[in-house]
């Protein structure tokens, strides 16, 4: 019991440090151009050491856009998909890729700040989604397993459950389609003046992904 309590406290502390680093990076990026922001400044604002920063993030862009090393871990991705699943694999995957943060008000504020920065600096969004491309193999294997698990009652998955090479191919296509839809949805949001919430942008990405279904049957 003591070990469980200690582990829980440790995980909460790590989550708080991560959130503090994300917030510090966002605050500095809102104050001026991200290219002018240094890891030194981010660490000083928290404050933590350089070593601590790089335990959580590979780059300041990763901290800005909440890209986690765990994206390459199929087990971690599978847990995220399961948590986000409400009857639609597409919606769960978009949520995992785009929303992907703890469900509290502070994180909602972080998401809105990220979207504002993405609207100001379109290249940063491309960098973020490019990072997802780098970690695609972990995403694909997790989505393939997830499709098999939920295919019997999912709104987006045809029956019978896919298996073998078809499962992997379908999963990769779904990942690529969702990433593309997120790019389009955020671009539309930025072109419209940044009016709308992160949830609305995610809903738009889901709608874009689903809109191609009639053309692939």
TORKOL-4160 file (C-alpha; in steps of 0.2 Angstrom, whole numbers, padded with zeros to 4 digits, m for minus):
217
<pt num="1" X="0000" Y="0000" Z="0000"/>
<pt num="2" X="0014" Y="0012" Z="0004"/>
<pt num="3" X="0023" Y="0008" Z="m0012"/>
<pt num="4" X="0007" Y="0012" Z="m0022"/>
<pt num="5" X="0005" Y="0028" Z="m0013"/>
<pt num="6" X="0023" Y="0033" Z="m0016"/>
<pt num="7" X="0021" Y="0028" Z="m0034"/>
<pt num="8" X="0005" Y="0039" Z="m0036"/>
<pt num="9" X="0014" Y="0054" Z="m0028"/>
<pt num="10" X="0029" Y="0052" Z="m0039"/>
<pt num="11" X="0018" Y="0051" Z="m0055"/>
<pt num="12" X="0008" Y="0067" Z="m0049"/>
<pt num="13" X="0024" Y="0076" Z="m0046"/>
<pt num="14" X="0030" Y="0071" Z="m0064"/>
<pt num="15" X="0014" Y="0077" Z="m0072"/>
<pt num="16" X="0015" Y="0094" Z="m0063"/>
<pt num="17" X="0033" Y="0097" Z="m0068"/>
<pt num="18" X="0028" Y="0092" Z="m0086"/>
<pt num="19" X="0013" Y="0104" Z="m0085"/>
<pt num="20" X="0024" Y="0118" Z="m0078"/>
<pt num="21" X="0036" Y="0116" Z="m0092"/>
<pt num="22" X="0023" Y="0117" Z="m0105"/>
<pt num="23" X="0015" Y="0132" Z="m0097"/>
<pt num="24" X="0032" Y="0141" Z="m0096"/>
<pt num="25" X="0035" Y="0137" Z="m0114"/>
<pt num="26" X="0018" Y="0143" Z="m0120"/>
<pt num="27" X="0019" Y="0159" Z="m0109"/>
<pt num="28" X="0036" Y="0164" Z="m0117"/>
<pt num="29" X="0031" Y="0160" Z="m0135"/>
<pt num="30" X="0015" Y="0171" Z="m0132"/>
<pt num="31" X="0027" Y="0185" Z="m0126"/>
<pt num="32" X="0038" Y="0184" Z="m0142"/>
<pt num="33" X="0043" Y="0173" Z="m0156"/>
<pt num="34" X="0047" Y="0155" Z="m0151"/>
<pt num="35" X="0064" Y="0156" Z="m0161"/>
<pt num="36" X="0070" Y="0169" Z="m0148"/>
<pt num="37" X="0065" Y="0158" Z="m0133"/>
<pt num="38" X="0078" Y="0147" Z="m0126"/>
<pt num="39" X="0078" Y="0132" Z="m0115"/>
<pt num="40" X="0088" Y="0141" Z="m0102"/>
<pt num="41" X="0073" Y="0154" Z="m0100"/>
<pt num="42" X="0060" Y="0140" Z="m0099"/>
<pt num="43" X="0070" Y="0131" Z="m0086"/>
<pt num="44" X="0073" Y="0147" Z="m0076"/>
<pt num="45" X="0054" Y="0151" Z="m0076"/>
<pt num="46" X="0049" Y="0134" Z="m0068"/>
<pt num="47" X="0063" Y="0132" Z="m0061"/>
<pt num="48" X="0071" Y="0116" Z="m0066"/>
<pt num="49" X="0088" Y="0110" Z="m0073"/>
<pt num="50" X="0092" Y="0107" Z="m0091"/>
<pt num="51" X="0093" Y="0088" Z="m0087"/>
<pt num="52" X="0075" Y="0089" Z="m0080"/>
<pt num="53" X="0068" Y="0098" Z="m0096"/>
<pt num="54" X="0076" Y="0085" Z="m0107"/>
<pt num="55" X="0069" Y="0070" Z="m0097"/>
<pt num="56" X="0052" Y="0076" Z="m0103"/>
<pt num="57" X="0055" Y="0084" Z="m0120"/>
<pt num="58" X="0067" Y="0082" Z="m0134"/>
<pt num="59" X="0065" Y="0100" Z="m0140"/>
<pt num="60" X="0056" Y="0116" Z="m0135"/>
<pt num="61" X="0043" Y="0113" Z="m0149"/>
<pt num="62" X="0039" Y="0097" Z="m0141"/>
<pt num="63" X="0035" Y="0106" Z="m0125"/>
<pt num="64" X="0025" Y="0119" Z="m0134"/>
<pt num="65" X="0014" Y="0107" Z="m0143"/>
<pt num="66" X="0014" Y="0093" Z="m0130"/>
<pt num="67" X="0022" Y="0080" Z="m0140"/>
<pt num="68" X="0027" Y="0065" Z="m0129"/>
<pt num="69" X="0040" Y="0052" Z="m0132"/>
<pt num="70" X="0027" Y="0040" Z="m0127"/>
<pt num="71" X="0018" Y="0043" Z="m0144"/>
<pt num="72" X="0030" Y="0029" Z="m0150"/>
<pt num="73" X="0024" Y="0017" Z="m0137"/>
<pt num="74" X="0010" Y="0006" Z="m0143"/>
<pt num="75" X="0004" Y="0002" Z="m0125"/>
<pt num="76" X="0003" Y="0020" Z="m0120"/>
<pt num="77" X="m0006" Y="0024" Z="m0136"/>
<pt num="78" X="m0018" Y="0010" Z="m0134"/>
<pt num="79" X="m0022" Y="0016" Z="m0116"/>
<pt num="80" X="m0025" Y="0034" Z="m0123"/>
<pt num="81" X="m0037" Y="0027" Z="m0137"/>
<pt num="82" X="m0047" Y="0017" Z="m0124"/>
<pt num="83" X="m0049" Y="0032" Z="m0113"/>
<pt num="84" X="m0055" Y="0043" Z="m0127"/>
<pt num="85" X="m0066" Y="0030" Z="m0136"/>
<pt num="86" X="m0085" Y="0033" Z="m0136"/>
<pt num="87" X="m0090" Y="0022" Z="m0150"/>
<pt num="88" X="m0080" Y="0030" Z="m0164"/>
<pt num="89" X="m0062" Y="0025" Z="m0168"/>
<pt num="90" X="m0060" Y="0041" Z="m0179"/>
<pt num="91" X="m0065" Y="0052" Z="m0164"/>
<pt num="92" X="m0054" Y="0043" Z="m0152"/>
<pt num="93" X="m0039" Y="0044" Z="m0163"/>
<pt num="94" X="m0042" Y="0063" Z="m0167"/>
<pt num="95" X="m0044" Y="0066" Z="m0148"/>
<pt num="96" X="m0028" Y="0056" Z="m0145"/>
<pt num="97" X="m0018" Y="0066" Z="m0158"/>
<pt num="98" X="m0025" Y="0083" Z="m0156"/>
<pt num="99" X="m0033" Y="0085" Z="m0138"/>
<pt num="100" X="m0021" Y="0073" Z="m0129"/>
<pt num="101" X="m0020" Y="0081" Z="m0112"/>
<pt num="102" X="m0027" Y="0078" Z="m0094"/>
<pt num="103" X="m0046" Y="0083" Z="m0093"/>
<pt num="104" X="m0045" Y="0098" Z="m0082"/>
<pt num="105" X="m0048" Y="0117" Z="m0085"/>
<pt num="106" X="m0029" Y="0121" Z="m0084"/>
<pt num="107" X="m0026" Y="0109" Z="m0099"/>
<pt num="108" X="m0040" Y="0117" Z="m0109"/>
<pt num="109" X="m0032" Y="0134" Z="m0107"/>
<pt num="110" X="m0015" Y="0126" Z="m0113"/>
<pt num="111" X="m0024" Y="0119" Z="m0128"/>
<pt num="112" X="m0032" Y="0136" Z="m0133"/>
<pt num="113" X="m0015" Y="0144" Z="m0131"/>
<pt num="114" X="m0007" Y="0131" Z="m0142"/>
<pt num="115" X="m0020" Y="0134" Z="m0155"/>
<pt num="116" X="m0017" Y="0153" Z="m0154"/>
<pt num="117" X="0002" Y="0151" Z="m0157"/>
<pt num="118" X="m0002" Y="0139" Z="m0171"/>
<pt num="119" X="m0013" Y="0152" Z="m0179"/>
<pt num="120" X="0001" Y="0165" Z="m0178"/>
<pt num="121" X="0015" Y="0153" Z="m0184"/>
<pt num="122" X="0009" Y="0140" Z="m0196"/>
<pt num="123" X="0026" Y="0132" Z="m0198"/>
<pt num="124" X="0025" Y="0127" Z="m0179"/>
<pt num="125" X="0010" Y="0116" Z="m0183"/>
<pt num="126" X="0018" Y="0107" Z="m0197"/>
<pt num="127" X="0033" Y="0104" Z="m0186"/>
<pt num="128" X="0021" Y="0096" Z="m0173"/>
<pt num="129" X="0012" Y="0085" Z="m0185"/>
<pt num="130" X="0028" Y="0081" Z="m0193"/>
<pt num="131" X="0034" Y="0074" Z="m0176"/>
<pt num="132" X="0018" Y="0063" Z="m0176"/>
<pt num="133" X="0024" Y="0056" Z="m0193"/>
<pt num="134" X="0041" Y="0052" Z="m0185"/>
<pt num="135" X="0032" Y="0041" Z="m0172"/>
<pt num="136" X="0019" Y="0034" Z="m0184"/>
<pt num="137" X="0024" Y="0016" Z="m0182"/>
<pt num="138" X="0019" Y="0016" Z="m0164"/>
<pt num="139" X="0003" Y="0024" Z="m0168"/>
<pt num="140" X="m0001" Y="0012" Z="m0182"/>
<pt num="141" X="0002" Y="m0004" Z="m0172"/>
<pt num="142" X="m0008" Y="0003" Z="m0157"/>
<pt num="143" X="m0023" Y="0008" Z="m0169"/>
<pt num="144" X="m0022" Y="m0009" Z="m0178"/>
<pt num="145" X="m0024" Y="m0018" Z="m0161"/>
<pt num="146" X="m0038" Y="m0006" Z="m0156"/>
<pt num="147" X="m0047" Y="m0009" Z="m0172"/>
<pt num="148" X="m0048" Y="m0027" Z="m0169"/>
<pt num="149" X="m0054" Y="m0025" Z="m0151"/>
<pt num="150" X="m0068" Y="m0013" Z="m0155"/>
<pt num="151" X="m0073" Y="m0017" Z="m0173"/>
<pt num="152" X="m0089" Y="m0026" Z="m0168"/>
<pt num="153" X="m0098" Y="m0011" Z="m0161"/>
<pt num="154" X="m0088" Y="0004" Z="m0168"/>
<pt num="155" X="m0097" Y="0017" Z="m0179"/>
<pt num="156" X="m0083" Y="0019" Z="m0191"/>
<pt num="157" X="m0076" Y="0001" Z="m0193"/>
<pt num="158" X="m0083" Y="m0011" Z="m0205"/>
<pt num="159" X="m0087" Y="m0029" Z="m0200"/>
<pt num="160" X="m0079" Y="m0042" Z="m0199"/>
<pt num="161" X="m0064" Y="m0037" Z="m0189"/>
<pt num="162" X="m0049" Y="m0034" Z="m0199"/>
<pt num="163" X="m0034" Y="m0045" Z="m0197"/>
<pt num="164" X="m0016" Y="m0048" Z="m0203"/>
<pt num="165" X="m0009" Y="m0036" Z="m0217"/>
<pt num="166" X="m0026" Y="m0028" Z="m0220"/>
<pt num="167" X="m0027" Y="m0023" Z="m0202"/>
<pt num="168" X="m0010" Y="m0014" Z="m0202"/>
<pt num="169" X="m0014" Y="m0006" Z="m0219"/>
<pt num="170" X="m0031" Y="0000" Z="m0213"/>
<pt num="171" X="m0023" Y="0007" Z="m0197"/>
<pt num="172" X="m0009" Y="0016" Z="m0206"/>
<pt num="173" X="m0022" Y="0024" Z="m0218"/>
<pt num="174" X="m0033" Y="0030" Z="m0203"/>
<pt num="175" X="m0018" Y="0037" Z="m0194"/>
<pt num="176" X="m0012" Y="0047" Z="m0210"/>
<pt num="177" X="m0030" Y="0053" Z="m0214"/>
<pt num="178" X="m0033" Y="0059" Z="m0196"/>
<pt num="179" X="m0017" Y="0069" Z="m0196"/>
<pt num="180" X="m0021" Y="0076" Z="m0213"/>
<pt num="181" X="m0039" Y="0081" Z="m0207"/>
<pt num="182" X="m0031" Y="0089" Z="m0191"/>
<pt num="183" X="m0020" Y="0100" Z="m0202"/>
<pt num="184" X="m0035" Y="0105" Z="m0213"/>
<pt num="185" X="m0046" Y="0109" Z="m0198"/>
<pt num="186" X="m0033" Y="0120" Z="m0189"/>
<pt num="187" X="m0029" Y="0129" Z="m0205"/>
<pt num="188" X="m0047" Y="0133" Z="m0207"/>
<pt num="189" X="m0048" Y="0138" Z="m0189"/>
<pt num="190" X="m0034" Y="0150" Z="m0192"/>
<pt num="191" X="m0040" Y="0157" Z="m0208"/>
<pt num="192" X="m0057" Y="0161" Z="m0200"/>
<pt num="193" X="m0048" Y="0172" Z="m0187"/>
<pt num="194" X="m0046" Y="0159" Z="m0173"/>
<pt num="195" X="m0064" Y="0159" Z="m0169"/>
<pt num="196" X="m0069" Y="0142" Z="m0160"/>
<pt num="197" X="m0063" Y="0130" Z="m0147"/>
<pt num="198" X="m0051" Y="0116" Z="m0148"/>
<pt num="199" X="m0066" Y="0104" Z="m0146"/>
<pt num="200" X="m0074" Y="0112" Z="m0161"/>
<pt num="201" X="m0058" Y="0110" Z="m0171"/>
<pt num="202" X="m0057" Y="0092" Z="m0166"/>
<pt num="203" X="m0075" Y="0089" Z="m0171"/>
<pt num="204" X="m0071" Y="0097" Z="m0188"/>
<pt num="205" X="m0056" Y="0085" Z="m0191"/>
<pt num="206" X="m0068" Y="0070" Z="m0187"/>
<pt num="207" X="m0080" Y="0076" Z="m0199"/>
<pt num="208" X="m0067" Y="0079" Z="m0213"/>
<pt num="209" X="m0060" Y="0061" Z="m0210"/>
<pt num="210" X="m0077" Y="0054" Z="m0211"/>
<pt num="211" X="m0082" Y="0064" Z="m0227"/>
<pt num="212" X="m0071" Y="0053" Z="m0238"/>
<pt num="213" X="m0080" Y="0037" Z="m0233"/>
<pt num="214" X="m0093" Y="0037" Z="m0248"/>
<pt num="215" X="m0078" Y="0038" Z="m0260"/>
<pt num="216" X="m0069" Y="0023" Z="m0254"/>
<pt num="217" X="m0083" Y="0010" Z="m0255"/>
